[in-house]
Amino acid sequence: MPTSVNREFLRRLRLPAYAFLGSTLVFQIADFVLGLVPFQFELITWRFASLGTCANIVGNVLLLILLIYAMSLMSADRPAMLIVGVLSLLSAVFLLGATGVFALDAIQLRSKVEPTGLQVFDFGTSQAVVKLFIEGILSALFAFSALRSMVINQRETAREERSSDVLVGSRAALRTP
């Protein structure tokens, strides 16, 4: 349990940290999404390029989510842990699904690549698939950890709120008059 000095420090740091990290997270995602406009899901080349770019920027997004998670752990902020857990779970589902879509699109596009550029194409594709997959696994790990931490924190809070007679049964408390 943090000391009173640490609690005061965390209380003062929490709002600016969440504001900065949250706005930076939103800006990262917005920059990526706006770079994809106009959306052309039906075009294989658009999907391939979009998911390839996604593989490169998701690391920044995961770092921001990790920092938000660290702040929520230090300040024992259950709502923030829940937000991190849900965001991470959604990211994991998206990234693991994107790994499969990207790999299938790469197989279709490979036949259109000139033989001289095939080695570069295969290397870049392999790198993006590995990044998407690992980032998906990391997102799932963040989700599991954040949701588990939220439950543990809730138990600890409930335990702290009980009276000492409930936690430690003294002989006097256990005797019935």
VENZI-V299614 format. One line per field, one symbol per residue. burial: 1 if it has 9 or more other ideal C-beta (glycine too) atoms within 8 Angstrom, else 0. A space follows every 50 residues. Layout:
BEGIN
burial = ???
END
This chain:
BEGIN
burial = 00000010010011001100110110011001000000000000011101 11111111101101111110111011110111111111101101110110 11101100110010000100110110111011101111110110111011 001100100000000000000000000
END
